């Protein structure tokens, strides 16, 4: 069993499914992480004047987090932050298709399509295109995850709405998720920001309370193929 987690930005993989990644790798599953964007240059009016040392530091954080969560490998592509709508969708689809061909994953986790962030939306669309259910495809499951400070900040105004129908018990890995986001020193925020450790722990407790668990991560099932 192989799982591929596709994220638009560094830290999305932890915010969306960090506890699930750690649980899967702890259980012996091969998990690969792909981060499509560099995640920082939108903070500058001109992308070309961005501080390369900050990008390098963020990349180093991503590598450290992937290792901490037990990922088999990490792939990074450096697409322009918050400018995925300026990249031909086909180019992003080709990145994902190449990964799928190389890794032959059974399960793919990706961004939610109703998020506020345009990069999340384009990632979602690209993944759905690249993982379309062709005969012989290795992929049986495609799930979307929410990202704190993007999914809920859309306030359900964009389709599809985030209406989770899959919950993963992360009671034993919630602290790994929290530590993972804290490893992203430039991305973690103080409470009451949704990317604060306190808010993330509360979010996981809320999803857990919906399903009789101490802590859970929630996902939308895009496609799930089951042989009965």
Secondary structure, DSSP 4 states (H G I P E B T S, - for coil): -EEEEEESSTTHHHHHHHHHHHHHHHTT-EEEEEEEE-S-GGGSSSGGGS-HHHHHHHHHHHHHHHHHHT-SEEEEEEEPTT-GGGS-HHHHHHHHHHHHHHH--SEEEEE-TT-SSHHHHHHHHHHHHHT---TT-S--EEEEE--TTTSGGGTT-SSSP----EEEE-TTTHHHHHHHHHH-TTT---TTSTTSHHHHHHHHHHHHHHTT-SSEEEEEEEEE----
